[in-house]
Amino acid sequence: MSIQPPTPFHATAQVAFHRTELGLILGLYGRMVAAGEWRDYGISNLRDMAVFSIFRRTAENPLYRIEKHPRLRLRQGQYAVVGMDGQVLKRGNDLRAVLQVLERKLIRLVEK
């Protein structure tokens, strides 16, 4: 009977936004900051998803969460915009199309 050496500890891989994805998200974020609607953001890289949270003020709950779930890319779509109440506002595999739900809010702000 042979004794096997202990397996080295492997950190589990985390899901993160790619540079191009962050470019789209931060472009929208910058326009909303310029409009005075958003003031802060946070990024979480978790084991099964990545989250970009958007805040009106730092101490509040997020207004919106942009989530990336790679496991859902063959089902509902890997990107989702989730509102403050947890309702999924838009879901899909094209991040630009999913962010359109937030772009419409910016257009409404400019029209007022």
Secondary structure in CASP SS format (residue, H / E / C, confidence):
PFRMAT SS
TARGET T0000
AUTHOR 0000-0000-0000
METHOD secondary structure of the structure
MODEL  1
M C 1.00
S C 1.00
I C 1.00
Q C 1.00
P C 1.00
P C 1.00
T C 1.00
P C 1.00
F C 1.00
H C 1.00
A C 1.00
T C 1.00
A C 1.00
Q C 1.00
V C 1.00
A C 1.00
F C 1.00
H C 1.00
R H 1.00
T H 1.00
E H 1.00
L H 1.00
G H 1.00
L H 1.00
I H 1.00
L H 1.00
G H 1.00
L H 1.00
Y H 1.00
G H 1.00
R H 1.00
M H 1.00
V H 1.00
A H 1.00
A C 1.00
G C 1.00
E C 1.00
W C 1.00
R C 1.00
D E 1.00
Y E 1.00
G E 1.00
I E 1.00
S E 1.00
N E 1.00
L C 1.00
R C 1.00
D C 1.00
M C 1.00
A E 1.00
V E 1.00
F E 1.00
S E 1.00
I E 1.00
F E 1.00
R C 1.00
R C 1.00
T C 1.00
A C 1.00
E C 1.00
N C 1.00
P C 1.00
L C 1.00
Y E 1.00
R E 1.00
I E 1.00
E E 1.00
K E 1.00
H C 1.00
P H 1.00
R H 1.00
L H 1.00
R C 1.00
L C 1.00
R C 1.00
Q C 1.00
G C 1.00
Q C 1.00
Y E 1.00
A E 1.00
V E 1.00
V E 1.00
G E 1.00
M C 1.00
D C 1.00
G C 1.00
Q C 1.00
V E 1.00
L E 1.00
K E 1.00
R E 1.00
G E 1.00
N C 1.00
D C 1.00
L H 1.00
R H 1.00
A H 1.00
V H 1.00
L H 1.00
Q H 1.00
V H 1.00
L H 1.00
E H 1.00
R H 1.00
K H 1.00
L H 1.00
I H 1.00
R H 1.00
L H 1.00
V H 1.00
E H 1.00
K C 1.00
END
